[in-house]
């Protein structure tokens, strides 16, 4: 756990969680994560922005020993990786008040059983003076829960955005200067956590547009001292049309489905359509989620197993459905031994995605020439659809 000075008045308290490999018991963390809290020192008052995850709370409390008084604890988000330290921090600073959005107060009371009289609510756009520093609270719902809020430090033009613009990346570097690494992990974070909320994120980006911002200071991963890097990336991920790309998650038990997928990759390659393929027995679901940020089409490959899709395929499809990517087209490629009836139910796998289903290809056992020609026809259809939609 380290403290870094971002400016004369703003400190970053960075807790790197190097060995964490799963978040929310769901999201893979190949590079760990970090929990950022910030301290803003005004001429009259001091504010602590967020706390730390219970996993790093011991070190966090030790570090708070260097901060003699705190008047306000800004709770941007009720999720425990940022709010989990509130009970101990409130005990340490008995005169401090928690500052939260109306919805966040309700959630903090529910999740942490905090004393209600210690929480004050602020409205969207309300300000709080620390003396010569002013905090402006901007409601930014659904990044990542409905209660989330950001804080704009007016005099320094710093946006404290909590999960918004974050990245799961354990590091002891305070700034996002290793751009390739940070942006890969920021995209993974967007794909796994933020993508379902594309519409509210678009509105939040519009809401932030009038603010001059010198730094974006999220609560996971490094601080952006060149904010266009992350804000432009978000604009593209959220709003730009999908790309001329096909994502192919698949399982093959005895190579039949694999032969069909290999033919599809070959046929798409000949037509100039880039592909990303994921053998779900070995793939990281985070990589699949990242690929779904951009791809215009998803083709799912599965054998029929016990009267339905392979369970790993079913899981990948459920994940894709809840992540709500910009994908426009989908198809299913499958091979069955004796369960031909189950094939008709396969489209249900991706019924949660609002897209155009293209005719799939199903074969009995090993794909024959006519099946492979049907795969070629599917590739032709995909290339034509992408071209008709002007996708690049
Ligand atoms: Fe970093 Fe949604 O908590």
Boltz pocket constraint, residues with backbone or C-beta under 6 A from the ligand:
constraints:
  - pocket:
      binder: B
      contacts: [[A, 77], [A, 79], [A, 80], [A, 81], [A, 82], [A, 144], [A, 145], [A, 163], [A, 219], [A, 220]]
      max_distance: 6.0
